[in-house]
């Protein structure tokens, strides 16, 4: 029997998402001239579909369907991402020169959200067949057996980082790949070597794009005062950037969090959603939550999310099938990194990456893809000793 607690927890998180979408999209509905329930209704439809998808996937036999669903997501979404640059404008939404959404029946589909789930399954399926423990294996041999996965990841990185101009998703996928590789049996030495190489590539991608450099400078303008106090005055002066490029988004986000205090201003009583934070119901949903429900509201959501992760990792730990173990682990890591990157971004600890909060941010593709991942984990849980 599938894990009912995990199903209930995710459904509850989706319900909270619908409530937050209604409350936080008040200004956006006025800006776009749509009905006040426009975004909330769409999120409710997405949420209902997501819950149904979780339930349906949980009923399937993992021996027959887990591989089919996982590889279909991987190859299907990959084909869509490759095709997107060549599709006509009426089928693709373009923002900032990047084509990230395919238009279908009045909705926008983001293939990268489904690719992440498919990529995690592909890694789990392949690692379970090809990789074992590293006993007696040199780092050169480990690199040799990693080459096929590196090529797949570089291909994905090219499509996402260059064609879609979305480095944040690459960071989430890269971190998930590294940790899955370690749990699949690679050595710590190989793990830290790959981590060092990844950091160098990350710096390279930042330095080769002007908008990413501007984003780093913008973030540093906010963080520099507290950090540079630790440095000698001469060095601190050289590292300081002009304050006129201070990131207003992060500033408003921090003010919203501060305004919420312990118990918040109350549902629909937030002020920073009124034009200060652009589309707060998407990437800045945690800041909106913090303002209207305070520290207590954020704590409740964090506990719910941690409970979801605990159930997923428990399923992974108790799965006899190695592929199911690695896939469940990978889904938990994917959700964890997305949540952390968003939380760090809206609190000014790291630059904002445009990563949505799993199950909480507004967006059909993200919530349905994450729910498919959970549904597949529930499918796998039927063979785990819970």
Order of alpha helices (4+ residues) and beta strands (2+ residues): alpha-alpha-alpha-alpha-beta-beta-beta-alpha-alpha-alpha-alpha-alpha-alpha-alpha-alpha-alpha-alpha
